[in-house]
Amino acid sequence: MLPIRTARLTLRALTTADAPAVAAYHGDADVARYQDWPLPVDGEAMRRRFADQPPAPEPGRWMQIGVEHHGELVGDLAVGLDTAGHQAGIGYSLRADRQGLGIGREAVSALVDALLDGLGVHRISATLDPDNVRSAHLLEQLGFRYEGRSPSAALVRGAWLDDDRYALLAADREAWRARPTGPPQDVALVPVDASTTRAVWRLVTHRSQERFVATTAVSFADALFPESVDGVPLLPWLRMITADGEPAGFVMLAEVTSTVPDPYLWRLLVDRRHQRRGVGARAVGLLGERLREQGRTRLVTSWVEGPGGPGPFYRRLGFVPTGEIDDGETVAALALG
């Protein structure tokens, strides 16, 4: 199985000679922040562990795999197999100065494929700190599904912390790799009615996005029982977003009323399988065309700020914050002229 080579990386078994370098970045507060190893890092204990580990993953054993970028050790992966070799647990860490370059995702993706395709592993699991948004993004972009939160499940440096649990089945990985990628040829806004409701209901974001994006169930409830502005109920306009004919997202506007002077982009959800294809931007563009035909000059929306939030997406589309904060959300407007 080892070494594994990718476009930029080499994954290899760590040796005793690597212990000082690994101990150094494991001791970095930025690297250790969401990890569970004891601090300060014991370099000698790490050296003994590397001396005792197998040269490749074995049933019933854990091992650490080095990640080399252009010949330099920049991180490590941990992998453990159950006694039958059917299930694996993984972990990963990366030097602070190599984070944000896609190295972690490339390394974990290669390890996942080696476990599933090379060793015939059936299920891979990973746990992480609920605040570790970047780690959640990494797993989600590889097709891992969120399985739930285990309260007070991890004893980390004397404190009991919650664990978020993710897993990937071999069949899930195949389905994820087979999902549509690249810009769709056609994006359309389709009415939500009896024939499309269930398809819309099944659309989901990644778990890490749920604090920013309401589920379709919540949106349906809000459309059925809309709140009022100065005594006038909001007027919802709902559409399913399709990409090359496949259900890919959901959008809901609050239309102009006597107390809502501008159309308000109330909800926008792109299904996890169709993200990073430009579907959301195309859908907003179609909304803009419709609104311009109606003589509207501005589209308003709002978002929750935070790591992984939608603010950068809306800013790229031309939405400009108005300076107003509504119920804790940043309000922004897009000129349609």
C-alpha positions as CSV (number, residue, x, y, z in Angstrom):
1,M,0.0,0.0,0.0
2,L,2.8,2.4,0.9
3,P,4.2,4.6,-0.5
4,I,1.3,6.4,-2.1
5,R,2.0,9.1,-4.6
6,T,-0.3,11.9,-5.8
7,A,0.3,14.9,-8.0
8,R,2.1,16.8,-5.2
9,L,2.6,14.4,-2.4
10,T,4.2,11.2,-1.2
11,L,2.6,9.3,1.7
12,R,5.0,6.9,3.5
13,A,5.5,5.2,6.8
14,L,7.0,7.4,9.5
15,T,10.3,6.3,11.0
16,T,12.2,7.1,14.2
17,A,14.2,9.7,12.2
18,D,10.9,11.7,11.7
19,A,10.1,11.9,15.4
20,P,11.7,15.3,16.1
21,A,10.0,17.0,13.1
22,V,6.6,15.5,13.9
23,A,7.0,16.4,17.6
24,A,7.8,20.0,16.7
25,Y,4.7,20.7,14.7
26,H,2.5,18.6,17.0
27,G,3.6,21.0,19.7
28,D,2.5,24.0,17.7
29,A,-0.6,25.5,19.4
30,D,-2.2,26.2,16.0
31,V,-1.8,22.5,15.0
32,A,-2.7,21.0,18.4
33,R,-5.8,23.3,19.0
34,Y,-8.4,20.7,17.9
35,Q,-6.3,17.6,18.5
36,D,-6.4,15.2,21.5
37,W,-2.7,14.4,22.1
38,P,-1.1,15.4,25.4
39,L,0.9,18.6,25.6
40,P,3.8,19.1,25.8
41,V,4.6,16.5,23.1
42,D,6.9,13.7,24.3
43,G,9.4,13.3,21.4
44,E,11.0,10.2,22.8
45,A,7.7,8.5,23.3
46,M,6.8,9.3,19.7
47,R,10.2,7.9,18.5
48,R,9.4,4.6,20.3
49,R,5.9,4.5,18.8
50,F,7.3,4.9,15.3
51,A,9.9,2.2,16.0
52,D,7.1,-0.2,17.0
53,Q,4.5,0.5,14.3
54,P,4.0,-1.7,11.2
55,P,5.3,-0.6,7.8
56,A,1.8,-0.5,6.4
57,P,-1.8,-0.6,7.9
58,E,-2.5,-4.0,9.6
59,P,-5.7,-5.3,11.1
60,G,-5.9,-4.5,14.8
61,R,-3.1,-1.9,14.7
62,W,-2.8,1.9,14.4
63,M,0.0,3.6,12.5
64,Q,1.1,7.1,11.4
65,I,1.8,7.9,7.8
66,G,4.0,10.8,6.8
67,V,2.9,13.4,4.2
68,E,5.7,14.7,2.1
69,H,5.3,17.8,-0.1
70,H,8.1,18.2,-2.6
71,G,10.2,16.0,-0.4
72,E,9.6,17.8,2.8
73,L,7.6,16.3,5.7
74,V,4.6,18.6,6.2
75,G,2.1,16.5,8.1
76,D,0.9,13.0,9.1
77,L,-2.1,10.8,8.8
78,A,-3.2,8.3,11.5
79,V,-5.0,5.1,10.4
80,G,-6.2,2.2,12.5
81,L,-7.9,-1.0,11.3
82,D,-10.3,-3.2,13.2
83,T,-9.2,-6.8,13.8
84,A,-11.0,-8.0,10.7
85,G,-9.6,-5.3,8.5
86,H,-13.2,-4.2,7.5
87,Q,-13.3,-0.9,9.2
88,A,-10.8,1.9,9.6
89,G,-10.5,5.1,11.7
90,I,-8.5,8.0,10.4
91,G,-7.0,11.2,11.7
92,Y,-4.8,13.9,10.2
93,S,-2.6,16.9,11.1
94,L,-0.7,19.4,9.0
95,R,2.0,21.9,9.7
96,A,0.5,25.3,10.2
97,D,2.6,26.8,7.3
98,R,1.2,24.2,4.9
99,Q,-2.5,24.6,5.8
100,G,-4.9,26.2,3.3
101,L,-3.2,24.8,0.3
102,G,-5.3,21.7,-0.3
103,I,-2.6,19.4,0.9
104,G,-4.7,17.9,3.7
105,R,-7.6,17.1,1.3
106,E,-5.2,15.6,-1.3
107,A,-3.5,13.4,1.3
108,V,-6.7,12.2,3.0
109,S,-8.3,11.5,-0.4
110,A,-5.4,9.4,-1.4
111,L,-5.5,7.5,1.9
112,V,-9.2,6.9,1.6
113,D,-8.9,5.5,-1.9
114,A,-6.0,3.3,-0.8
115,L,-8.0,1.9,2.1
116,L,-11.2,1.3,0.1
117,D,-9.8,0.2,-3.2
118,G,-6.5,-1.3,-2.2
119,L,-7.3,-3.0,1.1
120,G,-11.0,-3.5,0.6
121,V,-12.1,-1.6,3.7
122,H,-15.9,-1.3,4.0
123,R,-16.2,1.7,6.3
124,I,-14.0,4.6,7.3
125,S,-14.8,6.9,10.3
126,A,-13.4,10.0,11.7
127,T,-14.1,12.1,14.8
128,L,-13.5,15.8,15.2
129,D,-14.0,18.8,17.5
130,P,-17.3,20.4,16.7
131,D,-15.5,23.8,16.3
132,N,-13.0,22.4,13.8
133,V,-14.9,23.7,10.7
134,R,-11.9,23.3,8.3
135,S,-11.6,19.6,9.2
136,A,-15.4,19.1,8.7
137,H,-15.1,20.8,5.3
138,L,-12.2,18.4,4.3
139,L,-14.3,15.3,5.2
140,E,-17.4,16.6,3.5
141,Q,-15.6,17.4,0.3
142,L,-14.6,13.7,0.1
143,G,-18.1,12.5,0.5
144,F,-18.1,11.7,4.3
145,R,-21.5,11.9,5.9
146,Y,-22.2,13.4,9.3
147,E,-23.5,10.7,11.7
148,G,-24.1,12.7,14.8
149,R,-22.6,14.3,17.9
150,S,-21.4,12.3,20.9
151,P,-21.7,14.6,24.0
152,S,-18.8,14.6,26.4
153,A,-17.2,11.7,24.6
154,A,-13.5,12.7,24.4
155,L,-11.2,13.3,27.3
156,V,-8.8,15.9,26.0
157,R,-6.1,17.3,28.3
158,G,-8.3,16.8,31.4
159,A,-11.6,18.1,29.8
160,W,-14.5,16.1,28.5
161,L,-15.4,17.4,25.0
162,D,-18.1,16.6,22.4
163,D,-17.2,14.6,19.3
164,D,-18.7,15.1,15.9
165,R,-18.7,11.8,14.0
166,Y,-18.3,11.3,10.2
167,A,-18.1,8.1,8.2
168,L,-17.8,7.0,4.6
169,L,-18.9,3.6,3.2
170,A,-17.2,2.2,0.1
171,A,-20.5,2.6,-1.8
172,D,-20.8,6.2,-0.7
173,R,-17.3,7.0,-2.1
174,E,-18.3,5.4,-5.4
175,A,-21.5,7.5,-5.6
176,W,-19.6,10.7,-4.6
177,R,-17.0,10.2,-7.3
178,A,-19.8,9.6,-9.8
179,R,-21.6,12.8,-8.9
180,P,-21.9,15.6,-11.5
181,T,-18.9,17.9,-11.6
182,G,-18.0,20.9,-13.7
183,P,-20.4,23.7,-14.8
184,P,-23.8,22.4,-15.9
185,Q,-25.0,23.3,-19.4
186,D,-28.4,24.2,-18.2
187,V,-29.7,25.7,-14.9
188,A,-33.4,26.3,-14.5
189,L,-35.9,27.4,-11.8
190,V,-38.8,25.0,-11.7
191,P,-42.1,25.6,-9.8
192,V,-42.5,23.7,-6.5
193,D,-45.7,21.7,-6.7
194,A,-47.0,18.2,-5.9
195,S,-44.7,16.7,-8.6
196,T,-41.5,18.4,-7.2
197,T,-42.0,18.7,-3.5
198,R,-40.4,15.4,-2.5
199,A,-37.4,16.1,-4.7
200,V,-36.9,19.5,-3.0
201,W,-37.4,17.9,0.4
202,R,-34.5,15.5,-0.2
203,L,-32.0,18.3,-0.9
204,V,-29.4,18.8,1.8
205,T,-26.3,20.9,2.4
206,H,-23.2,19.7,4.2
207,R,-23.5,19.5,8.0
208,S,-21.0,22.3,8.5
209,Q,-23.3,24.6,6.5
210,E,-26.5,24.0,8.5
211,R,-25.9,26.9,10.8
212,F,-26.0,29.2,7.8
213,V,-28.5,27.5,5.5
214,A,-32.1,26.5,6.6
215,T,-33.3,23.1,5.6
216,T,-36.0,22.9,2.9
217,A,-38.4,21.6,5.7
218,V,-37.9,24.8,7.6
219,S,-38.3,26.9,4.4
220,F,-41.6,25.1,3.6
221,A,-42.9,25.8,7.1
222,D,-41.9,29.5,6.7
223,A,-43.6,29.7,3.4
224,L,-46.8,28.0,4.7
225,F,-46.9,30.3,7.8
226,P,-44.9,33.4,6.8
227,E,-44.0,36.0,9.3
228,S,-45.4,39.6,8.9
229,V,-43.6,42.9,8.4
230,D,-45.6,45.8,9.9
231,G,-48.7,43.6,9.9
232,V,-48.4,42.4,6.3
233,P,-47.4,38.7,5.7
234,L,-44.4,38.0,3.6
235,L,-45.2,36.7,0.1
236,P,-43.1,33.7,-0.7
237,W,-42.1,32.6,-4.2
238,L,-40.5,29.1,-4.3
239,R,-38.5,27.3,-7.0
240,M,-36.5,24.2,-7.3
241,I,-33.2,24.7,-9.0
242,T,-32.3,22.0,-11.6
243,A,-28.9,21.5,-13.2
244,D,-29.1,19.6,-16.5
245,G,-32.5,18.4,-15.4
246,E,-31.4,17.1,-12.0
247,P,-32.7,18.6,-8.7
248,A,-29.8,20.6,-7.5
249,G,-31.1,23.3,-5.1
250,F,-33.9,25.4,-3.8
251,V,-34.5,29.1,-3.8
252,M,-37.2,31.2,-2.1
253,L,-37.9,34.9,-2.5
254,A,-40.0,37.3,-0.4
255,E,-41.8,39.3,-3.1
256,V,-42.5,43.0,-2.9
257,T,-45.5,44.0,-0.8
258,S,-46.7,47.2,0.7
259,T,-44.2,46.8,3.6
260,V,-41.3,45.0,1.7
261,P,-40.0,47.6,-0.9
262,D,-37.4,45.3,-2.5
263,P,-37.5,41.5,-3.3
264,Y,-35.7,39.6,-0.6
265,L,-33.6,36.5,-1.3
266,W,-35.0,34.6,1.6
267,R,-33.4,31.2,1.1
268,L,-30.8,29.6,-1.2
269,L,-29.7,26.0,-0.8
270,V,-27.5,24.0,-3.2
271,D,-27.4,20.3,-2.6
272,R,-24.1,18.9,-1.3
273,R,-23.7,16.8,-4.5
274,H,-23.9,19.9,-6.7
275,Q,-21.8,22.4,-4.8
276,R,-18.7,24.0,-6.4
277,R,-20.3,23.8,-9.9
278,G,-21.6,27.4,-10.1
279,V,-25.2,26.3,-9.6
280,G,-26.0,28.9,-6.9
281,A,-24.5,31.8,-9.0
282,R,-26.4,30.7,-12.1
283,A,-29.7,30.6,-10.0
284,V,-29.1,34.1,-8.6
285,G,-28.5,35.3,-12.2
286,L,-31.8,33.8,-13.3
287,L,-33.5,35.6,-10.4
288,G,-31.9,38.8,-11.5
289,E,-33.3,38.4,-15.0
290,R,-36.8,37.8,-13.7
291,L,-36.7,40.8,-11.4
292,R,-35.3,43.1,-14.0
293,E,-38.2,42.1,-16.3
294,Q,-40.5,43.2,-13.5
295,G,-38.7,46.6,-13.3
296,R,-37.0,45.8,-10.0
297,T,-33.7,47.6,-9.4
298,R,-32.4,45.9,-6.3
299,L,-32.3,42.4,-4.7
300,V,-31.7,42.2,-0.9
301,T,-30.5,39.3,1.2
302,S,-28.8,38.7,4.5
303,W,-26.5,36.1,5.9
304,V,-24.9,34.9,9.2
305,E,-21.2,35.7,9.4
306,G,-18.7,33.1,10.4
307,P,-16.1,30.6,9.1
308,G,-17.6,28.7,6.2
309,G,-20.5,31.1,5.9
310,P,-22.0,32.4,2.6
311,G,-20.7,36.0,2.9
312,P,-17.9,35.5,0.4
313,F,-20.2,33.9,-2.1
314,Y,-22.7,36.8,-2.1
315,R,-19.9,39.4,-2.2
316,R,-18.5,37.7,-5.3
317,L,-21.9,38.0,-7.0
318,G,-21.9,41.8,-6.3
319,F,-24.0,42.0,-3.1
320,V,-22.8,45.0,-1.0
321,P,-23.5,45.2,2.7
322,T,-25.8,48.0,3.5
323,G,-24.5,48.5,7.1
324,E,-27.7,47.2,8.6
325,I,-27.8,44.2,10.9
326,D,-31.1,42.4,11.1
327,D,-31.6,39.7,13.8
328,G,-27.8,39.2,13.9
329,E,-27.4,38.9,10.1
330,T,-25.5,41.1,7.7
331,V,-27.9,42.8,5.2
332,A,-26.7,43.3,1.7
333,A,-28.1,44.5,-1.7
334,L,-27.4,43.7,-5.3
335,A,-28.0,46.4,-7.9
336,L,-30.0,45.0,-10.8
337,G,-29.6,48.0,-13.1
